[in-house]
Amino acid sequence: MEALKGHHRYEGNRLPVTNAVSAANRISKELKIGHSGNDLVERLPDEITDRFGTDINVIVEALGDVKAEIDKAMVFINL
């Protein structure tokens, strides 16, 4: 629950999963996957870049073709 409630807040002690959800939220905005009504892709907080060892651009590049993976998953879902 903390990850869902707290992934937009950056103060205080956060669980590692909350940092992962925060990063995933930013990555989905960067890749324009879905639309929350907010197009601003904020910089990842230092706590998250420290955990992943890099910034959002390098993370996105390392993920490869995420949209192709989503397309494959959608085919599977619709079977």
N, CA, C and O atoms as a GROMACS GRO file, in nm:
protein
  316
    1MET      N    1   0.083  -0.119   0.000
    1MET     CA    2   0.000   0.000   0.000
    1MET      C    3   0.087   0.126   0.000
    1MET      O    4   0.055   0.224  -0.066
    2GLU      N    5   0.198   0.121   0.074
    2GLU     CA    6   0.284   0.240   0.082
    2GLU      C    7   0.334   0.279  -0.056
    2GLU      O    8   0.347   0.397  -0.086
    3ALA      N    9   0.364   0.181  -0.140
    3ALA     CA   10   0.415   0.210  -0.274
    3ALA      C   11   0.311   0.283  -0.358
    3ALA      O   12   0.345   0.375  -0.432
    4LEU      N   13   0.186   0.243  -0.346
    4LEU     CA   14   0.080   0.310  -0.421
    4LEU      C   15   0.053   0.449  -0.367
    4LEU      O   16   0.035   0.544  -0.444
    5LYS      N   17   0.049   0.462  -0.235
    5LYS     CA   18   0.019   0.591  -0.175
    5LYS      C   19   0.136   0.688  -0.182
    5LYS      O   20   0.115   0.809  -0.192
    6GLY      N   21   0.260   0.638  -0.175
    6GLY     CA   22   0.374   0.725  -0.157
    6GLY      C   23   0.465   0.745  -0.275
    6GLY      O   24   0.571   0.807  -0.260
    7HIS      N   25   0.428   0.694  -0.394
    7HIS     CA   26   0.524   0.702  -0.504
    7HIS      C   27   0.539   0.842  -0.564
    7HIS      O   28   0.624   0.862  -0.650
    8HIS      N   29   0.458   0.938  -0.519
    8HIS     CA   30   0.474   1.077  -0.564
    8HIS      C   31   0.540   1.164  -0.456
    8HIS      O   32   0.573   1.280  -0.482
    9ARG      N   33   0.560   1.109  -0.337
    9ARG     CA   34   0.626   1.182  -0.228
    9ARG      C   35   0.770   1.134  -0.218
    9ARG      O   36   0.799   1.017  -0.242
   10TYR      N   37   0.859   1.225  -0.182
   10TYR     CA   38   1.000   1.186  -0.178
   10TYR      C   39   1.066   1.212  -0.044
   10TYR      O   40   1.188   1.197  -0.031
   11GLU      N   41   0.988   1.250   0.055
   11GLU     CA   42   1.047   1.274   0.186
   11GLU      C   43   1.026   1.152   0.275
   11GLU      O   44   0.935   1.072   0.252
   12GLY      N   45   1.109   1.140   0.374
   12GLY     CA   46   1.094   1.033   0.471
   12GLY      C   47   1.151   0.901   0.424
   12GLY      O   48   1.204   0.890   0.313
   13ASN      N   49   1.139   0.802   0.509
   13ASN     CA   50   1.188   0.668   0.475
   13ASN      C   51   1.091   0.604   0.376
   13ASN      O   52   0.969   0.604   0.397
   14ARG      N   53   1.146   0.550   0.270
   14ARG     CA   54   1.064   0.487   0.168
   14ARG      C   55   1.111   0.343   0.148
   14ARG      O   56   1.230   0.314   0.154
   15LEU      N   57   1.017   0.256   0.124
   15LEU     CA   58   1.050   0.118   0.093
   15LEU      C   59   1.113   0.110  -0.046
   15LEU      O   60   1.080   0.192  -0.132
   16PRO      N   61   1.202   0.015  -0.070
   16PRO     CA   62   1.261   0.000  -0.204
   16PRO      C   63   1.155  -0.016  -0.313
   16PRO      O   64   1.174   0.034  -0.424
   17VAL      N   65   1.045  -0.084  -0.283
   17VAL     CA   66   0.941  -0.102  -0.384
   17VAL      C   67   0.877   0.033  -0.421
   17VAL      O   68   0.834   0.051  -0.534
   18THR      N   69   0.871   0.126  -0.326
   18THR     CA   70   0.816   0.258  -0.356
   18THR      C   71   0.906   0.331  -0.454
   18THR      O   72   0.858   0.398  -0.545
   19ASN      N   73   1.037   0.318  -0.437
   19ASN     CA   74   1.130   0.377  -0.533
   19ASN      C   75   1.113   0.315  -0.671
   19ASN      O   76   1.120   0.385  -0.772
   20ALA      N   77   1.091   0.185  -0.676
   20ALA     CA   78   1.072   0.117  -0.804
   20ALA      C   79   0.943   0.164  -0.872
   20ALA      O   80   0.941   0.185  -0.993
   21VAL      N   81   0.836   0.180  -0.795
   21VAL     CA   82   0.710   0.229  -0.851
   21VAL      C   83   0.726   0.373  -0.899
   21VAL      O   84   0.674   0.409  -1.004
   22SER      N   85   0.798   0.455  -0.823
   22SER     CA   86   0.825   0.593  -0.866
   22SER      C   87   0.901   0.596  -0.998
   22SER      O   88   0.867   0.672  -1.088
   23ALA      N   89   1.004   0.512  -1.008
   23ALA     CA   90   1.082   0.505  -1.132
   23ALA      C   91   0.994   0.457  -1.247
   23ALA      O   92   1.001   0.512  -1.357
   24ALA      N   93   0.912   0.355  -1.223
   24ALA     CA   94   0.824   0.302  -1.328
   24ALA      C   95   0.725   0.408  -1.374
   24ALA      O   96   0.694   0.418  -1.493
   25ASN      N   97   0.675   0.487  -1.281
   25ASN     CA   98   0.583   0.596  -1.315
   25ASN      C   99   0.651   0.695  -1.408
   25ASN      O  100   0.594   0.735  -1.510
   26ARG      N  101   0.774   0.735  -1.374
   26ARG     CA  102   0.848   0.829  -1.458
   26ARG      C  103   0.880   0.769  -1.594
   26ARG      O  104   0.869   0.837  -1.697
   27ILE      N  105   0.920   0.642  -1.595
   27ILE     CA  106   0.954   0.575  -1.721
   27ILE      C  107   0.832   0.566  -1.811
   27ILE      O  108   0.843   0.588  -1.932
   28SER      N  109   0.716   0.533  -1.755
   28SER     CA  110   0.595   0.525  -1.838
   28SER      C  111   0.561   0.660  -1.898
   28SER      O  112   0.513   0.667  -2.011
   29LYS      N  113   0.586   0.768  -1.824
   29LYS     CA  114   0.565   0.902  -1.881
   29LYS      C  115   0.665   0.931  -1.991
   29LYS      O  116   0.630   0.984  -2.097
   30GLU      N  117   0.791   0.896  -1.968
   30GLU     CA  118   0.897   0.919  -2.066
   30GLU      C  119   0.867   0.846  -2.196
   30GLU      O  120   0.891   0.899  -2.305
   31LEU      N  121   0.814   0.725  -2.186
   31LEU     CA  122   0.783   0.643  -2.304
   31LEU      C  123   0.642   0.668  -2.358
   31LEU      O  124   0.601   0.608  -2.458
   32LYS      N  125   0.568   0.758  -2.292
   32LYS     CA  126   0.431   0.790  -2.331
   32LYS      C  127   0.342   0.665  -2.334
   32LYS      O  128   0.267   0.642  -2.429
   33ILE      N  129   0.353   0.586  -2.228
   33ILE     CA  130   0.270   0.467  -2.211
   33ILE      C  131   0.154   0.508  -2.121
   33ILE      O  132   0.175   0.539  -2.003
   34GLY      N  133   0.034   0.507  -2.175
   34GLY     CA  134  -0.081   0.554  -2.099
   34GLY      C  135  -0.078   0.705  -2.087
   34GLY      O  136   0.012   0.770  -2.140
   35HIS      N  137  -0.175   0.761  -2.019
   35HIS     CA  138  -0.176   0.906  -1.998
   35HIS      C  139  -0.250   0.937  -1.870
   35HIS      O  140  -0.368   0.905  -1.855
   36SER      N  141  -0.180   1.000  -1.779
   36SER     CA  142  -0.238   1.034  -1.650
   36SER      C  143  -0.297   1.175  -1.648
   36SER      O  144  -0.357   1.217  -1.549
   37GLY      N  145  -0.280   1.248  -1.759
   37GLY     CA  146  -0.323   1.386  -1.763
   37GLY      C  147  -0.210   1.482  -1.729
   37GLY      O  148  -0.228   1.604  -1.736
   38ASN      N  149  -0.095   1.429  -1.692
   38ASN     CA  150   0.021   1.511  -1.658
   38ASN      C  151   0.138   1.466  -1.744
   38ASN      O  152   0.193   1.357  -1.725
   39ASP      N  153   0.178   1.551  -1.840
   39ASP     CA  154   0.286   1.516  -1.932
   39ASP      C  155   0.425   1.546  -1.879
   39ASP      O  156   0.524   1.506  -1.939
   40LEU      N  157   0.434   1.616  -1.767
   40LEU     CA  158   0.564   1.653  -1.712
   40LEU      C  159   0.638   1.530  -1.660
   40LEU      O  160   0.588   1.458  -1.574
   41VAL      N  161   0.758   1.507  -1.713
   41VAL     CA  162   0.843   1.398  -1.665
   41VAL      C  163   0.946   1.461  -1.573
   41VAL      O  164   1.044   1.521  -1.618
   42GLU      N  165   0.923   1.447  -1.442
   42GLU     CA  166   1.013   1.507  -1.345
   42GLU      C  167   1.144   1.428  -1.339
   42GLU      O  168   1.148   1.309  -1.372
   43ARG      N  169   1.249   1.495  -1.297
   43ARG     CA  170   1.378   1.430  -1.275
   43ARG      C  171   1.360   1.330  -1.162
   43ARG      O  172   1.290   1.356  -1.064
   44LEU      N  173   1.424   1.214  -1.176
   44LEU     CA  174   1.420   1.118  -1.067
   44LEU      C  175   1.494   1.174  -0.946
   44LEU      O  176   1.602   1.231  -0.963
   45PRO      N  177   1.440   1.160  -0.827
   45PRO     CA  178   1.511   1.206  -0.707
   45PRO      C  179   1.644   1.132  -0.691
   45PRO      O  180   1.659   1.019  -0.736
   46ASP      N  181   1.738   1.197  -0.625
   46ASP     CA  182   1.871   1.139  -0.604
   46ASP      C  183   1.864   1.001  -0.538
   46ASP      O  184   1.942   0.912  -0.572
   47GLU      N  185   1.772   0.984  -0.445
   47GLU     CA  186   1.757   0.855  -0.375
   47GLU      C  187   1.732   0.742  -0.476
   47GLU      O  188   1.784   0.632  -0.460
   48ILE      N  189   1.652   0.771  -0.579
   48ILE     CA  190   1.619   0.668  -0.678
   48ILE      C  191   1.735   0.648  -0.776
   48ILE      O  192   1.769   0.535  -0.807
   49THR      N  193   1.794   0.757  -0.823
   49THR     CA  194   1.908   0.741  -0.916
   49THR      C  195   2.024   0.672  -0.844
   49THR      O  196   2.098   0.596  -0.906
   50ASP      N  197   2.041   0.699  -0.716
   50ASP     CA  198   2.146   0.630  -0.639
   50ASP      C  199   2.118   0.480  -0.632
   50ASP      O  200   2.209   0.399  -0.646
   51ARG      N  201   1.992   0.444  -0.611
   51ARG     CA  202   1.956   0.302  -0.601
   51ARG      C  203   1.978   0.231  -0.733
   51ARG      O  204   2.029   0.118  -0.736
   52PHE      N  205   1.941   0.296  -0.846
   52PHE     CA  206   1.957   0.235  -0.977
   52PHE      C  207   2.095   0.260  -1.036
   52PHE      O  208   2.135   0.194  -1.133
   53GLY      N  209   2.169   0.355  -0.980
   53GLY     CA  210   2.304   0.382  -1.026
   53GLY      C  211   2.312   0.467  -1.151
   53GLY      O  212   2.420   0.481  -1.209
   54THR      N  213   2.200   0.526  -1.193
   54THR     CA  214   2.200   0.606  -1.315
   54THR      C  215   2.072   0.690  -1.323
   54THR      O  216   1.985   0.681  -1.236
   55ASP      N  217   2.062   0.772  -1.429
   55ASP     CA  218   1.943   0.856  -1.445
   55ASP      C  219   1.839   0.789  -1.534
   55ASP      O  220   1.861   0.680  -1.587
   56ILE      N  221   1.725   0.854  -1.549
   56ILE     CA  222   1.611   0.796  -1.620
   56ILE      C  223   1.643   0.766  -1.766
   56ILE      O  224   1.596   0.665  -1.819
   57ASN      N  225   1.722   0.850  -1.832
   57ASN     CA  226   1.752   0.828  -1.973
   57ASN      C  227   1.828   0.698  -1.995
   57ASN      O  228   1.800   0.624  -2.089
   58VAL      N  229   1.924   0.670  -1.909
   58VAL     CA  230   2.002   0.546  -1.920
   58VAL      C  231   1.914   0.426  -1.886
   58VAL      O  232   1.926   0.320  -1.949
   59ILE      N  233   1.827   0.440  -1.787
   59ILE     CA  234   1.736   0.332  -1.751
   59ILE      C  235   1.644   0.299  -1.869
   59ILE      O  236   1.627   0.182  -1.904
   60VAL      N  237   1.586   0.402  -1.930
   60VAL     CA  238   1.496   0.382  -2.044
   60VAL      C  239   1.570   0.314  -2.158
   60VAL      O  240   1.517   0.221  -2.220
   61GLU      N  241   1.691   0.358  -2.187
   61GLU     CA  242   1.770   0.298  -2.294
   61GLU      C  243   1.800   0.150  -2.264
   61GLU      O  244   1.794   0.065  -2.353
   62ALA      N  245   1.832   0.121  -2.140
   62ALA     CA  246   1.866  -0.016  -2.101
   62ALA      C  247   1.745  -0.110  -2.110
   62ALA      O  248   1.762  -0.230  -2.128
   63LEU      N  249   1.626  -0.056  -2.098
   63LEU     CA  250   1.505  -0.138  -2.106
   63LEU      C  251   1.478  -0.189  -2.247
   63LEU      O  252   1.408  -0.288  -2.264
   64GLY      N  253   1.532  -0.123  -2.346
   64GLY     CA  254   1.509  -0.166  -2.484
   64GLY      C  255   1.371  -0.126  -2.532
   64GLY      O  256   1.316  -0.024  -2.490
   65ASP      N  257   1.315  -0.206  -2.621
   65ASP     CA  258   1.187  -0.175  -2.684
   65ASP      C  259   1.070  -0.220  -2.597
   65ASP      O  260   1.011  -0.326  -2.620
   66VAL      N  261   1.039  -0.140  -2.498
   66VAL     CA  262   0.932  -0.173  -2.403
   66VAL      C  263   0.797  -0.180  -2.474
   66VAL      O  264   0.715  -0.266  -2.442
   67LYS      N  265   0.775  -0.091  -2.569
   67LYS     CA  266   0.645  -0.090  -2.638
   67LYS      C  267   0.622  -0.220  -2.713
   67LYS      O  268   0.509  -0.268  -2.718
   68ALA      N  269   0.726  -0.279  -2.771
   68ALA     CA  270   0.711  -0.409  -2.839
   68ALA      C  271   0.673  -0.517  -2.739
   68ALA      O  272   0.593  -0.605  -2.770
   69GLU      N  273   0.731  -0.511  -2.619
   69GLU     CA  274   0.696  -0.608  -2.515
   69GLU      C  275   0.551  -0.591  -2.471
   69GLU      O  276   0.482  -0.689  -2.443
   70ILE      N  277   0.506  -0.467  -2.463
   70ILE     CA  278   0.366  -0.441  -2.428
   70ILE      C  279   0.274  -0.497  -2.536
   70ILE      O  280   0.172  -0.559  -2.504
   71ASP      N  281   0.310  -0.477  -2.662
   71ASP     CA  282   0.230  -0.532  -2.772
   71ASP      C  283   0.220  -0.684  -2.762
   71ASP      O  284   0.113  -0.741  -2.782
   72LYS      N  285   0.332  -0.750  -2.732
   72LYS     CA  286   0.331  -0.896  -2.715
   72LYS      C  287   0.239  -0.937  -2.600
   72LYS      O  288   0.164  -1.034  -2.610
   73ALA      N  289   0.246  -0.864  -2.490
   73ALA     CA  290   0.162  -0.894  -2.375
   73ALA      C  291   0.015  -0.876  -2.408
   73ALA      O  292  -0.069  -0.955  -2.364
   74MET      N  293  -0.017  -0.774  -2.486
   74MET     CA  294  -0.156  -0.750  -2.525
   74MET      C  295  -0.209  -0.863  -2.612
   74MET      O  296  -0.325  -0.902  -2.598
   75VAL      N  297  -0.126  -0.917  -2.700
   75VAL     CA  298  -0.167  -1.032  -2.782
   75VAL      C  299  -0.199  -1.150  -2.690
   75VAL      O  300  -0.300  -1.217  -2.707
   76PHE      N  301  -0.113  -1.174  -2.593
   76PHE     CA  302  -0.133  -1.283  -2.498
   76PHE      C  303  -0.262  -1.262  -2.418
   76PHE      O  304  -0.338  -1.356  -2.399
   77ILE      N  305  -0.285  -1.142  -2.372
   77ILE     CA  306  -0.404  -1.111  -2.293
   77ILE      C  307  -0.531  -1.137  -2.373
   77ILE      O  308  -0.631  -1.183  -2.319
   78ASN      N  309  -0.526  -1.107  -2.502
   78ASN     CA  310  -0.645  -1.120  -2.586
   78ASN      C  311  -0.666  -1.260  -2.643
   78ASN      O  312  -0.759  -1.280  -2.721
   79LEU      N  313  -0.583  -1.357  -2.604
   79LEU     CA  314  -0.601  -1.495  -2.654
   79LEU      C  315  -0.727  -1.557  -2.598
   79LEU      O  316  -0.759  -1.672  -2.628
   0.00000   0.00000   0.00000
